[in-house]
Amino acid sequence: MRRRGVAAGICSTVAAFGLSACGMVGIGAAGHSSPSPTSWKGRTLVVWLMQGDDQQAWMTAVQREFQREYPGARIDFEVQDWAGIQQKVTDALAQVDPPDVIDIGNTQTPYYAANGGLLQLTPYLHELGASGWTRSMNASTLFQGKQYAAPWYAGNRVVMYNKLLWKKAGLGPAPQTMQEWEDDLAKLQGTSGVSSALWLPGQNWYAFDGFLQDQGAQIVKQSDGVWEGELDSPAALKAAALFKKLQAFGQAPMDGNEANQAKDFAKGDVGCMIAMGYEGAQVVAANPSLNGQIGWFPIPGADAGRPAKTFLGGSNLTISQNSADKDLAVGFLKVALDDANEALMAKSSGFLPNRASLYTALSGNAYGEAAAKSVPYAGYTPLLPTWGNVETAPNPVITLFLTPFLEGKDPVAAAQAADTELSNRLSWN
């Protein structure tokens, strides 16, 4: 049970969408906090972080700065598993006393905002430093033109490659176009000791979503106010054909996902794979001989100098509409997202900070440097309140369309089957 002071209860009663009269004590005219030495005493802010986002160095720094800015207050960090998180957060937001701040997947924001569970942050954008936020990252925080979250970090998939096998195949610098990458994969496939030039599981949904975006494909479209699937479009079918062509450069299962692909790469006979930064550490942990032998480059696009579009995954920070400590929660966001702590999160995790001015924090992180090159071209799955229904297992984009297509089924028939299910799921409340 969290402890709240009497003053906190009075302030929360006065507070609505803006700062309470008590909360104004903590926010100066210039956006700097100047709290009363006693106004925050006994107040505890409950912050839910997702597993993997609980970077210890970042948490320690934020806790220290928060307690300096708000004497007497403390943060209770609670780490949550991703499994089943959408329902858990939905239930929590409906409570009278929910967690004050919640770390949510960026594409989940419209869902929670539509259900009325999130505090609108539009009044606080100036003090949160929103003018510097990267546009592509901030797109996921909006619902019906209003701000319901703050972008925290993001990561997009790039190519991780085995330098030893790259050298053995006689390959030079990283490919700049998709055609150059395909040529390199063909050379790798013909190199002794390479079992898979590219390890690409057939149900790697987020990699496939990048190909869809790059072809300009719309997964769904709106017709007469109703959202329905559009995977049978020429652009989507072209994206699937490219995915199938690349998938054939390796032995990854057509009906498998990317959950354990780092273990396959760690065997040392895989030339490259589409991956996230943390998977490099997993590879080295499984096979220390590959330490220093892993390289990264953006997924190439059709033309040199312009990486392919990718899915931009990541996390946003939100404040619960029913939080009794909205003023303190806004103060937490200010601390958590300031330059020092954003840079620290980027440096410790390798993920992209929410503004390009801090990309220097990724210096020396090969994954981060590669991801930063392609983030201007990254995007999202459709930002719809009911999109979460689509990705609920079994995801019809994968099971009804992509995997059957890889296995030789008619692509148009598979796409139409998936479109029917997409239309059905998008109508769920």
SEVEXBA-812436 format. One record per residue (C-alpha): x, y, z; residue number from 1; chain; residue in three letters. Coordinates in nm, 2 decimals. Last residue first. Example, Ala and Ser with C-alpha at 12.3 -4.5 7.8 and 13.67 -1.06 7.14 Angstrom:
2
<pt <1.37; -0.11; 0.71>; 2; A; SER>;
<pt <1.23; -0.45; 0.78>; 1; A; ALA>;
This chain:
429
<pt <-1.42; -0.33; -2.87>; 429; A; ASN>;
<pt <-1.37; -0.58; -3.16>; 428; A; TRP>;
<pt <-1.42; -0.43; -3.51>; 427; A; SER>;
<pt <-1.04; -0.44; -3.58>; 426; A; LEU>;
<pt <-1.05; -0.81; -3.52>; 425; A; ARG>;
<pt <-1.31; -0.89; -3.79>; 424; A; ASN>;
<pt <-1.14; -0.67; -4.05>; 423; A; SER>;
<pt <-0.81; -0.84; -3.98>; 422; A; LEU>;
<pt <-0.97; -1.18; -4.00>; 421; A; GLU>;
<pt <-1.11; -1.11; -4.35>; 420; A; THR>;
<pt <-0.78; -0.95; -4.46>; 419; A; ASP>;
<pt <-0.59; -1.26; -4.35>; 418; A; ALA>;
<pt <-0.81; -1.49; -4.57>; 417; A; ALA>;
<pt <-0.77; -1.24; -4.85>; 416; A; GLN>;
<pt <-0.39; -1.24; -4.82>; 415; A; ALA>;
<pt <-0.38; -1.62; -4.82>; 414; A; ALA>;
<pt <-0.59; -1.63; -5.14>; 413; A; ALA>;
<pt <-0.37; -1.37; -5.30>; 412; A; VAL>;
<pt <-0.05; -1.55; -5.20>; 411; A; PRO>;
<pt <-0.15; -1.89; -5.32>; 410; A; ASP>;
<pt <0.02; -2.14; -5.09>; 409; A; LYS>;
<pt <0.39; -2.22; -5.13>; 408; A; GLY>;
<pt <0.50; -2.26; -4.77>; 407; A; GLU>;
<pt <0.63; -1.90; -4.76>; 406; A; LEU>;
<pt <0.28; -1.78; -4.86>; 405; A; PHE>;
<pt <0.12; -1.99; -4.59>; 404; A; PRO>;
<pt <0.36; -1.84; -4.33>; 403; A; THR>;
<pt <0.29; -1.48; -4.44>; 402; A; LEU>;
<pt <-0.08; -1.48; -4.48>; 401; A; PHE>;
<pt <-0.30; -1.67; -4.24>; 400; A; LEU>;
<pt <-0.05; -1.73; -3.95>; 399; A; THR>;
<pt <0.16; -1.42; -3.99>; 398; A; ILE>;
<pt <-0.09; -1.14; -4.07>; 397; A; VAL>;
<pt <-0.35; -1.34; -3.87>; 396; A; PRO>;
<pt <-0.16; -1.29; -3.54>; 395; A; ASN>;
<pt <-0.24; -1.60; -3.33>; 394; A; PRO>;
<pt <-0.20; -1.46; -3.08>; 393; A; ALA>;
<pt <-0.31; -1.10; -3.01>; 392; A; THR>;
<pt <-0.13; -0.88; -3.26>; 391; A; GLU>;
<pt <-0.45; -0.79; -3.44>; 390; A; VAL>;
<pt <-0.65; -0.71; -3.12>; 389; A; ASN>;
<pt <-0.38; -0.47; -3.02>; 388; A; GLY>;
<pt <-0.47; -0.26; -3.32>; 387; A; TRP>;
<pt <-0.81; -0.17; -3.17>; 386; A; THR>;
<pt <-0.72; 0.18; -3.06>; 385; A; PRO>;
<pt <-0.55; 0.24; -3.39>; 384; A; LEU>;
<pt <-0.19; 0.35; -3.46>; 383; A; LEU>;
<pt <-0.13; 0.13; -3.76>; 382; A; PRO>;
<pt <0.20; -0.05; -3.72>; 381; A; THR>;
<pt <0.47; 0.20; -3.69>; 380; A; TYR>;
<pt <0.74; 0.39; -3.87>; 379; A; GLY>;
<pt <1.11; 0.42; -3.94>; 378; A; ALA>;
<pt <1.26; 0.64; -4.21>; 377; A; TYR>;
<pt <1.42; 0.90; -3.98>; 376; A; PRO>;
<pt <1.52; 0.60; -3.76>; 375; A; VAL>;
<pt <1.75; 0.45; -4.03>; 374; A; SER>;
<pt <2.08; 0.62; -3.95>; 373; A; LYS>;
<pt <2.02; 0.61; -3.58>; 372; A; ALA>;
<pt <1.98; 0.24; -3.59>; 371; A; ALA>;
<pt <2.33; 0.19; -3.73>; 370; A; ALA>;
<pt <2.48; 0.41; -3.47>; 369; A; GLU>;
<pt <2.29; 0.24; -3.19>; 368; A; GLY>;
<pt <2.40; -0.10; -3.31>; 367; A; TYR>;
<pt <2.76; 0.00; -3.33>; 366; A; ALA>;
<pt <2.77; 0.16; -2.98>; 365; A; ASN>;
<pt <3.08; 0.36; -2.98>; 364; A; GLY>;
<pt <2.89; 0.69; -2.99>; 363; A; SER>;
<pt <2.53; 0.62; -2.88>; 362; A; LEU>;
<pt <2.53; 0.92; -2.64>; 361; A; ALA>;
<pt <2.61; 1.13; -2.95>; 360; A; THR>;
<pt <2.25; 1.07; -3.05>; 359; A; TYR>;
<pt <2.14; 1.32; -2.78>; 358; A; LEU>;
<pt <2.05; 1.61; -3.02>; 357; A; SER>;
<pt <1.84; 1.36; -3.22>; 356; A; ALA>;
<pt <1.57; 1.35; -2.95>; 355; A; ARG>;
<pt <1.38; 1.07; -2.78>; 354; A; ASN>;
<pt <1.69; 0.86; -2.71>; 353; A; PRO>;
<pt <1.76; 0.57; -2.94>; 352; A; LEU>;
<pt <1.83; 0.23; -2.77>; 351; A; PHE>;
<pt <2.18; 0.11; -2.68>; 350; A; GLY>;
<pt <2.06; 0.03; -2.33>; 349; A; SER>;
<pt <2.32; 0.19; -2.10>; 348; A; SER>;
<pt <2.41; 0.48; -2.34>; 347; A; LYS>;
<pt <2.06; 0.55; -2.44>; 346; A; ALA>;
<pt <1.93; 0.55; -2.09>; 345; A; MET>;
<pt <2.21; 0.77; -1.98>; 344; A; LEU>;
<pt <2.15; 1.02; -2.26>; 343; A; ALA>;
<pt <1.78; 1.04; -2.16>; 342; A; GLU>;
<pt <1.89; 1.09; -1.80>; 341; A; ASN>;
<pt <2.12; 1.37; -1.86>; 340; A; ALA>;
<pt <1.90; 1.55; -2.12>; 339; A; ASP>;
<pt <1.58; 1.55; -1.91>; 338; A; ASP>;
<pt <1.33; 1.27; -1.97>; 337; A; LEU>;
<pt <1.32; 1.10; -1.63>; 336; A; ALA>;
<pt <1.34; 1.43; -1.44>; 335; A; VAL>;
<pt <1.06; 1.60; -1.63>; 334; A; LYS>;
<pt <0.86; 1.28; -1.63>; 333; A; LEU>;
<pt <0.89; 1.26; -1.26>; 332; A; PHE>;
<pt <0.77; 1.61; -1.21>; 331; A; GLY>;
<pt <0.46; 1.53; -1.42>; 330; A; VAL>;
<pt <0.41; 1.24; -1.18>; 329; A; ALA>;
<pt <0.45; 1.47; -0.88>; 328; A; LEU>;
<pt <0.17; 1.70; -1.01>; 327; A; ASP>;
<pt <-0.05; 1.41; -1.10>; 326; A; LYS>;
<pt <-0.02; 1.25; -0.76>; 325; A; ASP>;
<pt <-0.37; 1.11; -0.71>; 324; A; ALA>;
<pt <-0.33; 0.92; -1.03>; 323; A; SER>;
<pt <-0.67; 0.85; -1.19>; 322; A; ASN>;
<pt <-0.58; 0.96; -1.54>; 321; A; GLN>;
<pt <-0.26; 0.75; -1.52>; 320; A; SER>;
<pt <0.05; 0.92; -1.64>; 319; A; ILE>;
<pt <0.24; 0.78; -1.94>; 318; A; THR>;
<pt <0.59; 0.71; -2.05>; 317; A; LEU>;
<pt <0.64; 0.57; -2.40>; 316; A; ASN>;
<pt <0.84; 0.26; -2.50>; 315; A; SER>;
<pt <1.00; 0.13; -2.81>; 314; A; GLY>;
<pt <0.95; -0.03; -3.15>; 313; A; GLY>;
<pt <1.01; 0.16; -3.47>; 312; A; LEU>;
<pt <0.92; -0.08; -3.75>; 311; A; PHE>;
<pt <1.16; -0.03; -4.04>; 310; A; THR>;
<pt <1.19; 0.17; -4.36>; 309; A; LYS>;
<pt <1.48; 0.08; -4.58>; 308; A; ALA>;
<pt <1.80; 0.29; -4.56>; 307; A; PRO>;
<pt <1.84; 0.58; -4.80>; 306; A; ARG>;
<pt <2.20; 0.66; -4.90>; 305; A; GLY>;
<pt <2.20; 0.41; -5.18>; 304; A; ALA>;
<pt <1.86; 0.34; -5.34>; 303; A; ASP>;
<pt <1.63; 0.04; -5.30>; 302; A; ALA>;
<pt <1.68; 0.04; -4.92>; 301; A; GLY>;
<pt <1.94; -0.13; -4.71>; 300; A; PRO>;
<pt <1.87; -0.27; -4.36>; 299; A; ILE>;
<pt <2.09; -0.05; -4.15>; 298; A; PRO>;
<pt <2.44; -0.19; -4.06>; 297; A; PHE>;
<pt <2.58; -0.38; -3.77>; 296; A; TRP>;
<pt <2.90; -0.58; -3.69>; 295; A; GLY>;
<pt <2.97; -0.87; -3.46>; 294; A; ILE>;
<pt <3.32; -1.01; -3.42>; 293; A; GLN>;
<pt <3.43; -0.82; -3.11>; 292; A; GLY>;
<pt <3.31; -1.10; -2.88>; 291; A; ASN>;
<pt <3.23; -1.39; -3.11>; 290; A; LEU>;
<pt <3.45; -1.63; -2.91>; 289; A; SER>;
<pt <3.23; -1.56; -2.61>; 288; A; PRO>;
<pt <2.95; -1.78; -2.76>; 287; A; ASN>;
<pt <2.63; -1.78; -2.56>; 286; A; ALA>;
<pt <2.70; -1.45; -2.38>; 285; A; ALA>;
<pt <2.83; -1.31; -2.70>; 284; A; VAL>;
<pt <2.51; -1.39; -2.88>; 283; A; VAL>;
<pt <2.29; -1.25; -2.60>; 282; A; GLN>;
<pt <2.49; -0.93; -2.61>; 281; A; ALA>;
<pt <2.43; -0.89; -2.98>; 280; A; GLY>;
<pt <2.06; -0.96; -2.92>; 279; A; GLU>;
<pt <2.04; -0.65; -2.71>; 278; A; TYR>;
<pt <2.08; -0.44; -3.02>; 277; A; GLY>;
<pt <1.78; -0.56; -3.21>; 276; A; MET>;
<pt <1.81; -0.80; -3.50>; 275; A; ALA>;
<pt <1.78; -0.89; -3.87>; 274; A; ILE>;
<pt <2.02; -1.17; -3.93>; 273; A; MET>;
<pt <2.37; -1.23; -4.07>; 272; A; CYS>;
<pt <2.62; -1.48; -4.19>; 271; A; GLY>;
<pt <2.51; -1.77; -3.97>; 270; A; VAL>;
<pt <2.76; -2.05; -3.90>; 269; A; ASP>;
<pt <2.89; -1.93; -3.56>; 268; A; GLY>;
<pt <2.65; -2.12; -3.34>; 267; A; LYS>;
<pt <2.58; -1.78; -3.17>; 266; A; ALA>;
<pt <2.35; -1.69; -3.46>; 265; A; PHE>;
<pt <2.11; -1.97; -3.37>; 264; A; ASP>;
<pt <2.12; -1.87; -3.00>; 263; A; LYS>;
<pt <2.04; -1.51; -3.10>; 262; A; ALA>;
<pt <1.74; -1.64; -3.29>; 261; A; GLN>;
<pt <1.56; -1.74; -2.98>; 260; A; ASN>;
<pt <1.24; -1.52; -3.00>; 259; A; ALA>;
<pt <1.27; -1.46; -3.37>; 258; A; GLU>;
<pt <0.96; -1.66; -3.47>; 257; A; ASN>;
<pt <0.91; -2.00; -3.64>; 256; A; GLY>;
<pt <0.67; -2.12; -3.91>; 255; A; ASP>;
<pt <0.91; -2.08; -4.20>; 254; A; MET>;
<pt <1.19; -2.23; -4.00>; 253; A; PRO>;
<pt <1.53; -2.06; -4.04>; 252; A; ALA>;
<pt <1.75; -2.24; -4.29>; 251; A; GLN>;
<pt <1.89; -1.95; -4.48>; 250; A; GLY>;
<pt <1.89; -1.74; -4.81>; 249; A; PHE>;
<pt <1.53; -1.85; -4.87>; 248; A; ALA>;
<pt <1.41; -1.59; -4.61>; 247; A; GLN>;
<pt <1.54; -1.32; -4.84>; 246; A; LEU>;
<pt <1.33; -1.42; -5.14>; 245; A; LYS>;
<pt <1.02; -1.48; -4.92>; 244; A; LYS>;
<pt <1.05; -1.14; -4.76>; 243; A; PHE>;
<pt <1.08; -0.98; -5.10>; 242; A; LEU>;
<pt <0.77; -1.17; -5.22>; 241; A; ALA>;
<pt <0.58; -1.06; -4.91>; 240; A; ALA>;
<pt <0.67; -0.69; -4.98>; 239; A; ALA>;
<pt <0.55; -0.73; -5.33>; 238; A; LYS>;
<pt <0.22; -0.88; -5.21>; 237; A; LEU>;
<pt <0.18; -0.58; -4.98>; 236; A; ALA>;
<pt <0.24; -0.34; -5.26>; 235; A; ALA>;
<pt <0.00; -0.52; -5.50>; 234; A; PRO>;
<pt <-0.28; -0.50; -5.24>; 233; A; SER>;
<pt <-0.41; -0.83; -5.10>; 232; A; ASP>;
<pt <-0.29; -0.73; -4.75>; 231; A; LEU>;
<pt <-0.56; -0.47; -4.73>; 230; A; GLU>;
<pt <-0.75; -0.55; -4.41>; 229; A; GLY>;
<pt <-1.05; -0.35; -4.29>; 228; A; GLU>;
<pt <-1.12; -0.04; -4.08>; 227; A; TRP>;
<pt <-1.47; 0.10; -4.10>; 226; A; VAL>;
<pt <-1.56; 0.46; -4.14>; 225; A; GLY>;
<pt <-1.69; 0.42; -4.50>; 224; A; ASP>;
<pt <-1.37; 0.24; -4.59>; 223; A; SER>;
<pt <-1.06; 0.27; -4.38>; 222; A; GLN>;
<pt <-0.76; 0.08; -4.48>; 221; A; LYS>;
<pt <-0.54; -0.19; -4.32>; 220; A; VAL>;
<pt <-0.20; -0.33; -4.38>; 219; A; ILE>;
<pt <-0.12; -0.04; -4.61>; 218; A; GLN>;
<pt <0.18; -0.11; -4.83>; 217; A; ALA>;
<pt <0.42; 0.17; -4.92>; 216; A; GLY>;
<pt <0.68; -0.09; -5.02>; 215; A; GLN>;
<pt <0.91; 0.02; -4.74>; 214; A; ASP>;
<pt <0.62; 0.00; -4.49>; 213; A; GLN>;
<pt <0.55; -0.36; -4.59>; 212; A; LEU>;
<pt <0.92; -0.45; -4.57>; 211; A; PHE>;
<pt <0.93; -0.30; -4.22>; 210; A; GLY>;
<pt <0.62; -0.50; -4.12>; 209; A; ASP>;
<pt <0.81; -0.81; -4.22>; 208; A; PHE>;
<pt <1.09; -0.74; -3.97>; 207; A; ALA>;
<pt <0.83; -0.69; -3.70>; 206; A; TYR>;
<pt <0.64; -1.01; -3.79>; 205; A; TRP>;
<pt <0.94; -1.25; -3.77>; 204; A; ASN>;
<pt <0.71; -1.54; -3.84>; 203; A; GLN>;
<pt <0.92; -1.69; -4.12>; 202; A; GLY>;
<pt <1.24; -1.69; -3.92>; 201; A; PRO>;
<pt <1.51; -1.50; -4.10>; 200; A; LEU>;
<pt <1.87; -1.62; -4.06>; 199; A; TRP>;
<pt <2.06; -1.48; -4.35>; 198; A; LEU>;
<pt <2.36; -1.65; -4.52>; 197; A; ALA>;
<pt <2.26; -1.97; -4.35>; 196; A; SER>;
<pt <2.48; -2.28; -4.32>; 195; A; SER>;
<pt <2.81; -2.09; -4.38>; 194; A; VAL>;
<pt <3.12; -2.30; -4.32>; 193; A; GLY>;
<pt <3.23; -2.29; -4.68>; 192; A; SER>;
<pt <3.10; -1.99; -4.86>; 191; A; THR>;
<pt <2.83; -2.02; -5.13>; 190; A; GLY>;
<pt <2.55; -1.88; -4.91>; 189; A; GLN>;
<pt <2.78; -1.59; -4.82>; 188; A; LEU>;
<pt <2.82; -1.50; -5.19>; 187; A; LYS>;
<pt <2.45; -1.51; -5.25>; 186; A; ALA>;
<pt <2.39; -1.30; -4.93>; 185; A; LEU>;
<pt <2.64; -1.04; -5.06>; 184; A; ASP>;
<pt <2.45; -1.01; -5.39>; 183; A; ASP>;
<pt <2.12; -0.98; -5.20>; 182; A; GLU>;
<pt <2.28; -0.70; -4.99>; 181; A; TRP>;
<pt <2.40; -0.52; -5.30>; 180; A; GLU>;
<pt <2.04; -0.54; -5.45>; 179; A; GLN>;
<pt <1.90; -0.40; -5.13>; 178; A; MET>;
<pt <2.13; -0.10; -5.15>; 177; A; THR>;
<pt <2.42; 0.03; -4.95>; 176; A; GLN>;
<pt <2.59; -0.30; -4.86>; 175; A; PRO>;
<pt <2.83; -0.29; -4.57>; 174; A; ALA>;
<pt <3.19; -0.26; -4.68>; 173; A; PRO>;
<pt <3.38; -0.56; -4.84>; 172; A; GLY>;
<pt <3.28; -0.92; -4.87>; 171; A; LEU>;
<pt <3.55; -1.19; -4.94>; 170; A; GLY>;
<pt <3.33; -1.47; -4.81>; 169; A; ALA>;
<pt <3.58; -1.54; -4.53>; 168; A; LYS>;
<pt <3.57; -1.17; -4.43>; 167; A; LYS>;
<pt <3.19; -1.17; -4.39>; 166; A; TRP>;
<pt <3.22; -1.51; -4.21>; 165; A; LEU>;
<pt <3.45; -1.36; -3.95>; 164; A; LEU>;
<pt <3.26; -1.03; -3.93>; 163; A; LYS>;
<pt <2.94; -1.21; -3.84>; 162; A; ASN>;
<pt <2.65; -0.98; -3.92>; 161; A; TYR>;
<pt <2.37; -0.79; -3.74>; 160; A; MET>;
<pt <2.13; -0.62; -3.98>; 159; A; VAL>;
<pt <1.91; -0.35; -3.83>; 158; A; VAL>;
<pt <1.58; -0.35; -3.64>; 157; A; ARG>;
<pt <1.45; -0.04; -3.49>; 156; A; ASN>;
<pt <1.48; 0.09; -3.13>; 155; A; GLY>;
<pt <1.30; 0.35; -2.94>; 154; A; ALA>;
<pt <1.32; 0.55; -2.62>; 153; A; TYR>;
<pt <1.10; 0.76; -2.40>; 152; A; TRP>;
<pt <0.83; 0.93; -2.61>; 151; A; PRO>;
<pt <0.59; 1.11; -2.38>; 150; A; ALA>;
<pt <0.23; 1.00; -2.36>; 149; A; ALA>;
<pt <-0.13; 1.11; -2.41>; 148; A; TYR>;
<pt <-0.07; 1.41; -2.64>; 147; A; GLN>;
<pt <-0.37; 1.52; -2.85>; 146; A; LYS>;
<pt <-0.43; 1.51; -3.22>; 145; A; GLY>;
<pt <-0.69; 1.23; -3.21>; 144; A; GLN>;
<pt <-0.44; 1.02; -3.02>; 143; A; PHE>;
<pt <-0.07; 1.11; -3.01>; 142; A; LEU>;
<pt <0.22; 0.93; -2.84>; 141; A; THR>;
<pt <0.31; 0.71; -3.14>; 140; A; SER>;
<pt <0.39; 1.01; -3.36>; 139; A; ALA>;
<pt <0.65; 1.13; -3.10>; 138; A; ASN>;
<pt <0.91; 0.88; -3.22>; 137; A; MET>;
<pt <0.90; 0.99; -3.59>; 136; A; SER>;
<pt <0.89; 1.36; -3.49>; 135; A; ARG>;
<pt <1.20; 1.33; -3.27>; 134; A; THR>;
<pt <1.14; 1.53; -2.95>; 133; A; TRP>;
<pt <1.31; 1.86; -2.92>; 132; A; GLY>;
<pt <1.00; 2.08; -2.89>; 131; A; SER>;
<pt <0.87; 1.84; -2.63>; 130; A; ALA>;
<pt <1.09; 1.97; -2.35>; 129; A; GLY>;
<pt <0.87; 1.84; -2.07>; 128; A; LEU>;
<pt <0.81; 2.20; -1.95>; 127; A; GLU>;
<pt <0.67; 2.30; -2.29>; 126; A; HIS>;
<pt <0.46; 1.99; -2.33>; 125; A; LEU>;
<pt <0.28; 2.01; -2.00>; 124; A; TYR>;
<pt <-0.07; 2.12; -2.12>; 123; A; PRO>;
<pt <-0.07; 1.85; -2.39>; 122; A; THR>;
<pt <-0.01; 1.57; -2.14>; 121; A; LEU>;
<pt <-0.36; 1.42; -2.15>; 120; A; GLN>;
<pt <-0.38; 1.18; -1.85>; 119; A; LEU>;
<pt <-0.43; 0.82; -1.96>; 118; A; LEU>;
<pt <-0.71; 0.57; -1.88>; 117; A; GLY>;
<pt <-0.98; 0.71; -2.10>; 116; A; GLY>;
<pt <-1.03; 0.39; -2.31>; 115; A; ASN>;
<pt <-0.92; 0.57; -2.63>; 114; A; ALA>;
<pt <-0.60; 0.67; -2.46>; 113; A; ALA>;
<pt <-0.52; 0.31; -2.36>; 112; A; TYR>;
<pt <-0.56; 0.18; -2.71>; 111; A; TYR>;
<pt <-0.40; 0.48; -2.88>; 110; A; PRO>;
<pt <-0.09; 0.43; -2.66>; 109; A; THR>;
<pt <-0.03; 0.06; -2.73>; 108; A; GLN>;
<pt <0.19; 0.12; -3.03>; 107; A; THR>;
<pt <0.46; 0.28; -2.81>; 106; A; ASN>;
<pt <0.48; -0.01; -2.56>; 105; A; GLY>;
<pt <0.39; 0.12; -2.22>; 104; A; ILE>;
<pt <0.59; 0.25; -1.92>; 103; A; ASP>;
<pt <0.33; 0.35; -1.66>; 102; A; ILE>;
<pt <0.34; 0.64; -1.42>; 101; A; VAL>;
<pt <0.10; 0.69; -1.12>; 100; A; ASP>;
<pt <0.02; 0.32; -1.07>; 99; A; PRO>;
<pt <-0.36; 0.30; -1.02>; 98; A; PRO>;
<pt <-0.56; 0.40; -0.71>; 97; A; ASP>;
<pt <-0.92; 0.42; -0.82>; 96; A; VAL>;
<pt <-0.86; 0.13; -1.05>; 95; A; GLN>;
<pt <-0.95; 0.13; -1.42>; 94; A; ALA>;
<pt <-0.59; 0.21; -1.52>; 93; A; LEU>;
<pt <-0.48; -0.11; -1.34>; 92; A; ALA>;
<pt <-0.72; -0.34; -1.53>; 91; A; ASP>;
<pt <-0.61; -0.20; -1.87>; 90; A; THR>;
<pt <-0.24; -0.23; -1.76>; 89; A; VAL>;
<pt <-0.29; -0.60; -1.67>; 88; A; LYS>;
<pt <-0.49; -0.66; -1.99>; 87; A; GLN>;
<pt <-0.21; -0.52; -2.21>; 86; A; GLN>;
<pt <0.07; -0.68; -2.01>; 85; A; ILE>;
<pt <-0.03; -1.04; -2.07>; 84; A; GLY>;
<pt <0.34; -1.14; -2.12>; 83; A; ALA>;
<pt <0.55; -0.82; -2.12>; 82; A; TRP>;
<pt <0.65; -0.88; -1.75>; 81; A; ASP>;
<pt <0.63; -0.59; -1.51>; 80; A; GLN>;
<pt <0.90; -0.42; -1.29>; 79; A; VAL>;
<pt <0.78; -0.20; -1.00>; 78; A; GLU>;
<pt <0.98; 0.12; -0.92>; 77; A; PHE>;
<pt <0.86; 0.29; -0.60>; 76; A; ASP>;
<pt <0.98; 0.65; -0.63>; 75; A; ILE>;
<pt <1.03; 0.87; -0.32>; 74; A; ARG>;
<pt <0.91; 1.20; -0.19>; 73; A; ALA>;
<pt <1.07; 1.38; 0.11>; 72; A; GLY>;
<pt <1.26; 1.63; -0.09>; 71; A; PRO>;
<pt <1.12; 1.68; -0.45>; 70; A; TYR>;
<pt <1.41; 1.80; -0.67>; 69; A; GLU>;
<pt <1.68; 1.62; -0.48>; 68; A; ARG>;
<pt <1.46; 1.31; -0.44>; 67; A; GLN>;
<pt <1.39; 1.31; -0.82>; 66; A; PHE>;
<pt <1.76; 1.35; -0.90>; 65; A; GLU>;
<pt <1.86; 1.05; -0.69>; 64; A; ARG>;
<pt <1.58; 0.83; -0.81>; 63; A; GLN>;
<pt <1.65; 0.92; -1.17>; 62; A; VAL>;
<pt <2.02; 0.84; -1.14>; 61; A; ALA>;
<pt <1.95; 0.51; -0.97>; 60; A; THR>;
<pt <1.69; 0.41; -1.22>; 59; A; MET>;
<pt <1.92; 0.50; -1.51>; 58; A; TRP>;
<pt <2.21; 0.30; -1.38>; 57; A; ALA>;
<pt <1.98; 0.00; -1.30>; 56; A; GLN>;
<pt <1.82; -0.02; -1.65>; 55; A; GLN>;
<pt <1.47; -0.14; -1.57>; 54; A; ASP>;
<pt <1.35; -0.12; -1.94>; 53; A; ASP>;
<pt <1.43; -0.49; -1.99>; 52; A; GLY>;
<pt <1.12; -0.59; -1.79>; 51; A; GLN>;
<pt <0.86; -0.31; -1.83>; 50; A; MET>;
<pt <0.86; -0.03; -1.58>; 49; A; LEU>;
<pt <0.57; 0.06; -1.35>; 48; A; TRP>;
<pt <0.62; 0.37; -1.15>; 47; A; VAL>;
<pt <0.45; 0.42; -0.81>; 46; A; VAL>;
<pt <0.51; 0.77; -0.67>; 45; A; LEU>;
<pt <0.54; 0.78; -0.29>; 44; A; THR>;
<pt <0.45; 1.09; -0.09>; 43; A; ARG>;
<pt <0.56; 1.11; 0.28>; 42; A; GLY>;
<pt <0.71; 1.46; 0.25>; 41; A; LYS>;
<pt <0.64; 1.63; -0.08>; 40; A; TRP>;
<pt <0.55; 1.98; 0.05>; 39; A; SER>;
<pt <0.81; 1.98; 0.32>; 38; A; THR>;
<pt <1.12; 2.14; 0.17>; 37; A; PRO>;
<pt <0.91; 2.34; -0.07>; 36; A; SER>;
<pt <0.98; 2.26; -0.43>; 35; A; PRO>;
<pt <1.17; 2.48; -0.67>; 34; A; SER>;
<pt <1.13; 2.29; -1.00>; 33; A; SER>;
<pt <1.25; 2.45; -1.32>; 32; A; HIS>;
<pt <1.00; 2.52; -1.60>; 31; A; GLY>;
<pt <1.09; 2.89; -1.62>; 30; A; ALA>;
<pt <0.78; 2.99; -1.43>; 29; A; ALA>;
<pt <0.86; 2.75; -1.15>; 28; A; GLY>;
<pt <0.69; 2.41; -1.10>; 27; A; ILE>;
<pt <0.69; 2.26; -0.76>; 26; A; GLY>;
<pt <0.47; 2.51; -0.58>; 25; A; VAL>;
<pt <0.23; 2.48; -0.88>; 24; A; MET>;
<pt <0.15; 2.13; -0.76>; 23; A; GLY>;
<pt <-0.03; 2.27; -0.45>; 22; A; CYS>;
<pt <-0.27; 2.47; -0.67>; 21; A; ALA>;
<pt <-0.31; 2.15; -0.88>; 20; A; SER>;
<pt <-0.15; 2.12; -1.22>; 19; A; LEU>;
<pt <-0.37; 2.07; -1.52>; 18; A; GLY>;
<pt <-0.60; 1.79; -1.62>; 17; A; PHE>;
<pt <-0.79; 1.79; -1.29>; 16; A; ALA>;
<pt <-0.62; 1.87; -0.96>; 15; A; ALA>;
<pt <-0.82; 2.01; -0.67>; 14; A; VAL>;
<pt <-0.88; 1.66; -0.52>; 13; A; THR>;
<pt <-0.52; 1.56; -0.59>; 12; A; SER>;
<pt <-0.39; 1.86; -0.40>; 11; A; CYS>;
<pt <-0.60; 1.78; -0.09>; 10; A; ILE>;
<pt <-0.48; 1.41; -0.09>; 9; A; GLY>;
<pt <-0.12; 1.51; -0.13>; 8; A; ALA>;
<pt <-0.14; 1.75; 0.16>; 7; A; ALA>;
<pt <-0.26; 1.47; 0.38>; 6; A; VAL>;
<pt <0.05; 1.27; 0.29>; 5; A; GLY>;
<pt <0.03; 0.95; 0.08>; 4; A; ARG>;
<pt <0.17; 0.61; 0.16>; 3; A; ARG>;
<pt <0.15; 0.33; -0.09>; 2; A; ARG>;
<pt <0.00; 0.00; 0.00>; 1; A; MET>;
